[in-house]
Amino acid sequence: MAKMRWRQKIHEAWLTMTIKRKIGVYTGVVLFIIFLSVMFAFWVVQTTLSDFQGVLQDNVSSGDYMEAIETESQCFTDYIKNPSTEAKRELDAACEKSERIIAGLPFIYKMMSEERYAKTWSIRNSYEHYKIKREAVLILDTGSKDYIEKLYEVYDMQAFLQEYARELIRYTIEDENVVYLQREPFLRRIPLIALVAGVILLCAMIVMARLMYRTILAPIVILVNASKRIASNDFFVEDVVVENKDEMTDLVNAFNKMKYATGQYITALEEKKNMMDLLHQEEVGRLEVERHLEVTKLELLKNQINPHFLFNTLNVIGGMANIEGAETTEKMIKALSSLFRYNLKTPVMEVTLAQEIRVINDYMYLQKMRFGDRIRYSIECDVDMNKVIVPIFSFQPLVENAIIHGLSPKEEGGAVSIKVWQEDSNVVCSVADTGIGMTDEELEQIRNAFQSDDTSHIGIGNIYKRIKKMYQGGEVLIFSQKGKGTTVKLIIPQHEREE
């Protein structure tokens, strides 16, 4: 009995609350449940990951060391093969990164297994010994009698360091497995805890939702149904009655008083609605006509430019030149048509070297017709042009730059020389001219722009960006001397294509 009276008092108190107060209470309960859920999730995450976080971080450190020592080995090999300033700078950076990562490897005996601690100790000591050997080889003369022996000794130590890295990763993973096995019983109980907590919170949400529905949504639904009957011109619906003692009661009373006075207003609104529907239909029709006009204009614009029309027209002109006996004109038109077709209708990113050479021949033919004997060119190729793959449009811009910026300013003209040869797994393509060349300041400005990736104002910038993105180890080199000419070299790796 006391329980029934207690529930009745709570129900009466809820009915007398204002809607704002009800929403506040409901929002508070929802936020409290959300807070409990977040705290539970936070507790689960913290409890689950507290023991794993250190091991996982150690695993990341081991992986970073593996990557660093492999990168250092590769940079060392690249520098030995090609001892350039850029290769030395990359090697120094890789060595610095390896030392920093090794210094950061976990080395606390109480927090790791004996095998992992021993392996970390071996890595630290071995790397110090390896560093001494590596620096000795770098300063050693390549012609000395023991250079090869010391070099391969460094290679062997690099292999040992990489093997140590793999063993360190394995020991770290074994530590992680041990931690997981220790926490497994607790992890298996977490779903049951979550299920029980979820059921309790769900029941609380259901109780609150039913109260909100009975005291707010249900009266609104009753008003909506009465309003629908009034909208169908039934103005004699029964008075709406609710048990609330809040603002909803005032709303219901006002609704009951107003429903009998809405008939004449509904009639006026229906007439106005019919008029608006007519106006809307007229507006929709006008917009549809405008849309068809815009589509027609777009189709006309699309048909104004047609590459097939350009190619066919050039072919017709070439045919007429053949009929009239103008052989030179026919050759020029065919060369121009081939250039247009290659530039406008080639969708691929890479082509064979033979295709690029054919385009260069057509382009140089047109330039010789323009400049005459002022322009000379030659092509030497020591590779199979039908098997070598190069980026599309990688030669014509270089030849065009050589003619426009190098040879045309010279009154006597000059020569363009194209050479292609194989170096290891790379194909080297050289485009050289005997033009006006560049000063050291101009050449350094272009090289700095390459390094900063700011090549928007340089003619070969597009080629540089594409080779760097498409090929690992690809390179674009430029050399020039004022008054003697300019040479551009493209280094294009081919080993991936061969595999």
Secondary structure, DSSP 8 states (H G I E B T S, - for coil): -HHHHHHHHHHHHHHHS-HHHHHHHHHHHHHHHHHHHHHHHHHHHHHHHHHHHHHHHHHHHHHHHHHHHHHHHHHHHHHHHS--HHHHHHHHHHHHHHHHHHHTS---GGGS-HHHHHHHHHHHHHHHHHHHHHHHHHHS-TTSTTHHHHHHHHHHHHHHHHHHHHHHHHHHHHHHHHHHHHHHHHHHHHHHHHHHHHHHHHHHHHHHHHHHIIIIIHHHHHHHHHHHHHHTT------------SHHHHHHHHHHHHGGG-HHHHHHHHHHHHHHHHHHHHHHHHHHHHHHHHHHHHHHHHHH--HHHHHHHHHHHHHHHHHTT-HHHHHHHHHHHHHHHHHHH---SEEEHHHHHHHHHHHHHHHHHHHGGGEEEEEEE-S-TTT-EEETTSSHHHHHHIIIIIITTSTT-EEEEEEEEEETTEEEEEEEE-S----HHHHHHHHHHHHTT--TTSTTHHHHHHHHHHSTT-EEEEEEETTTEEEEEEEEE-HHHH-
